[in-house]
Amino acid sequence: MTSDSMPVLKHVDPSETDFSQFTALALAVTNVNGLQIIHSNLVKLINSYCNLDLNSELSKWPDFTAKAGEVIEVPVSIQNLTRIFLVGIGDQTLEDFKKAATTIARKVKGSGNILLTALTLENTYVTQIATSMVISNYQYSLKSDNKSKTPTIIS
């Protein structure tokens, strides 16, 4: 297994992050107390950066229920940023977070994207989420010379 076949994982403080370096963002959506995007401080920063109200974008999808792994892709074109993924995290159990992480990782697999993901702030789940993203992004690349791009996932 070569290091080219695995995504790069990094951790940053989203409140101190320059969003222009990312090509995609993934934000968690829950339906526990009504449909809402969690991590309100980060959402405020992204709304300001994109000049966009993500909660109003969310309301454009009446069939979206925020079940684990359900995704809305919001296309944007702001510097390098091309996509904002609104990801359902279900009942916020470990299994729901893993499913959401796997779904997003598969969305960026082979793309070379630089993804900022904010699925949870729970320290107990971060390792499992990262593991799910790495496993779902694995690419066997020893068979041919045609190497796929690997994403950079920042949490």
HELIX and SHEET records of a PDB file:
HELIX    1   1 SER A    3  SER A    5  5                                   3    
HELIX    2   2 PRO A   14  GLU A   16  5                                   3    
HELIX    3   3 PHE A   19  GLN A   21  5                                   3    
HELIX    4   4 SER A   40  CYS A   50  1                                  11    
HELIX    5   5 LEU A   54  SER A   59  1                                   6    
HELIX    6   6 LEU A   94  VAL A  108  1                                  15    
HELIX    7   7 ASN A  123  ASN A  137  1                                  15    
SHEET    1   A 5 VAL A   8  LYS A  10  0                                        
SHEET    2   A 5 THR A 152  ILE A 154  1                                        
SHEET    3   A 5 ILE A 114  ALA A 118  1                                        
SHEET    4   A 5 ALA A  24  THR A  30  1                                        
SHEET    5   A 5 GLN A  36  ILE A  37 -1                                        
SHEET    1   B 6 VAL A   8  LYS A  10  0                                        
SHEET    2   B 6 THR A 152  ILE A 154  1                                        
SHEET    3   B 6 ILE A 114  ALA A 118  1                                        
SHEET    4   B 6 ALA A  24  THR A  30  1                                        
SHEET    5   B 6 LEU A  81  GLY A  88  1                                        
SHEET    6   B 6 VAL A  71  ILE A  78 -1                                        
END                                                                             
